[in-house]
Amino acid sequence: RERRTDPSTDVRASGLFGIAQLLCFTEDHTELAVTIHKLSTDKDQNFPFALVSFNLTGLVLQALRQQSSTAMAARLRLPRHTGDR
């Protein structure tokens, strides 16, 4: 995928799922989300909270896809059942 030049519109590999995940996280874990947001705006920490969330979601999706691909490849290598023994 092509990287966007404007990081405020870039959800990278997480896509719409990353936006939904961030929304659910902030609604279901409001206190923790507020704490993380405060940390993200701290003068020493200073990180883009939403973009970090999108990137973490993208990493999880990538790991799940890799695990799924590995499992599928392993299944394809198994001998096929040819009937009753």
C-alpha positions as CSV (number, residue, x, y, z in Angstrom):
1,R,0.0,0.0,0.0
2,E,1.0,3.5,-0.7
3,R,1.7,5.7,2.4
4,R,-0.3,8.9,2.6
5,T,1.5,12.2,2.9
6,D,-1.0,13.5,5.5
7,P,-0.7,11.4,8.7
8,S,-4.0,12.8,10.0
9,T,-5.8,10.8,7.3
10,D,-3.6,7.7,7.3
11,V,-5.1,4.6,8.9
12,R,-2.5,2.3,7.2
13,A,-3.3,-1.4,7.3
14,S,-6.0,-1.2,9.9
15,G,-8.5,0.5,7.6
16,L,-12.1,0.9,8.8
17,F,-11.5,-1.8,11.4
18,G,-8.9,0.4,13.0
19,I,-11.3,3.3,13.3
20,A,-14.0,1.0,14.7
21,Q,-11.5,-0.5,17.1
22,L,-10.5,3.0,18.4
23,L,-14.1,4.0,18.8
24,C,-15.0,0.8,20.7
25,F,-11.9,1.2,22.9
26,T,-12.7,4.8,23.8
27,E,-16.4,4.0,24.5
28,D,-15.8,0.7,26.4
29,H,-12.6,1.8,28.3
30,T,-13.1,5.5,28.6
31,E,-11.0,6.0,31.7
32,L,-8.0,4.1,30.3
33,A,-8.4,5.9,26.9
34,V,-8.4,9.3,28.7
35,T,-5.3,8.3,30.7
36,I,-3.5,7.2,27.5
37,H,-4.5,10.3,25.7
38,K,-3.2,12.5,28.5
39,L,0.1,10.5,28.3
40,S,0.2,11.0,24.6
41,T,0.1,14.8,25.1
42,D,2.6,14.8,27.8
43,K,5.7,16.9,27.0
44,D,8.0,14.0,27.5
45,Q,5.9,11.2,25.8
46,N,4.2,13.2,23.0
47,F,2.9,10.5,20.6
48,P,-0.1,10.5,18.2
49,F,-2.6,8.4,20.2
50,A,-4.9,7.6,17.2
51,L,-2.1,6.8,14.8
52,V,-0.5,4.5,17.4
53,S,-3.8,2.8,17.8
54,F,-4.2,2.3,14.1
55,N,-0.7,0.9,13.8
56,L,-1.2,-1.5,16.7
57,T,-4.5,-2.7,15.1
58,G,-2.7,-3.1,11.8
59,L,0.0,-5.2,13.5
60,V,-2.6,-7.4,15.1
61,L,-4.4,-7.9,11.8
62,Q,-1.1,-8.7,10.1
63,A,-0.2,-11.3,12.8
64,L,-3.7,-12.9,12.5
65,R,-3.4,-13.0,8.7
66,Q,0.0,-14.6,9.0
67,Q,-1.2,-17.1,11.5
68,S,-4.2,-18.0,9.3
69,S,-1.9,-18.3,6.3
70,T,0.5,-20.6,8.2
71,A,-2.3,-22.8,9.5
72,M,-3.8,-23.0,6.0
73,A,-0.4,-24.0,4.5
74,A,0.0,-26.6,7.2
75,R,-3.4,-28.1,6.4
76,L,-2.6,-28.2,2.7
77,R,0.5,-30.3,3.4
78,L,-1.5,-33.0,5.3
79,P,-2.3,-36.1,3.4
80,R,-5.8,-36.2,2.1
81,H,-8.3,-38.7,3.4
82,T,-9.0,-41.2,0.6
83,G,-11.9,-43.1,2.2
84,D,-12.3,-45.9,4.7
85,R,-9.3,-47.8,5.9
